[in-house]
């Protein structure tokens, strides 16, 4: 019996510096204690601009929140300077980080900003990556695609299903690329150009999740690249049913040994324990301990124990996933003991072929029963099956 082995590798990670490149220009003398804006009133989140979910705004002090709001309310018209309250360099760094990570629609904003003081006035300026005319065209393109994607959601009241459809759309329509570090780090690059690095994947996910009413946050940190030391990385934290989960669309779009890409769900709503196997130094750590909305749990492909009574269940999952358009089917086991027991029976005892026989018997799939592809992930306790089909 011939066995064809699939080997998948994690996507290469682009080291993207999210922090702002900042400079200060001072003209004349000023008394730093003299305010130009009343910051004694607590700044509240703006609802008419940017994302409805501004987590990083909430982490700023009141001076930072005030500056954030002054910038965000003006930046879409792309002015050369924006008046702000006086803030120091550390606060500016935090404000700019928050602006870029809260609002994925700021795809036209570069990574360098400046504060200029003249007498009693302070102004903020930034490098724009496109002209105003091009921005308006690009915004129209992005809005159109987002509206189109939203119109395809099967049940907008089912937030888990909507999240899954967003995850799948991004992976099906975007390829991991380092070719354009500017557009590739934006939602526009991922959704319009179809090429992006990890930052672009995560910002595209945030933009679409925002529109769907799913609370989420961009998280930065480090992740293993499969070929050496960790590199800078970005993903999402998503809140469903009152619990937080980790979502990494980039790592669910891996590159195989032949350079091809194959969608998976290893990083769809995982807990911190699972994510920490490969990711580290989170910019913020939510209490992600639940598996209730994990892909494998929700689809019935998560097994806390294993014996041959589960074979029909595995076959049914294979049928459902193949008919849904997935060429590889993933199963996750609760722990090493269960995983080892399953792998031993499926591979060493060759019960995998029994699964294929049950799959063919219970469906109209022209599946081969004596040949298949498979992949084992001992770190995540995952077994993946890639059935082969009869030649027509």
Buried (B, 14 or more C-beta within 10 A) or exposed (E): EEEEEBEBEBBBBBEBEBEBEBEEEEEEEBEEEEEBBEBEEEBEBBEEBBBEBBBBBEBBEEBBBBBBBBBBBBBBEBBEBBBBBBBEEEBBBBBBBBBBBBBBBBBBBBBEBBBBBEEEBBBBBBEBBBEEEEBEEBBEBBEEBBEEBBEEBEEEEEBBBBBBBBBBBBBEBBBBBBEBBEBBBBBBBBBBBEBBBBBBBBBBBBBBBBBBEBBBBBBBBBBBBBEEEBBBBBBBBBBBEEBBBBBBBBBBBBBBEEEEBBBBBBBBBBBBEBBBEBBEEBBEBBEBEBBEBBBBBBBEBBBEEBEEEBBBBBBBBBBBBBEEEBEBBBBBBBEEEBBBBBBEBBBEEEBBBBBBBBBBEEBEBEBBBEBBBBBBBEEBBBBBBBBBEEEE
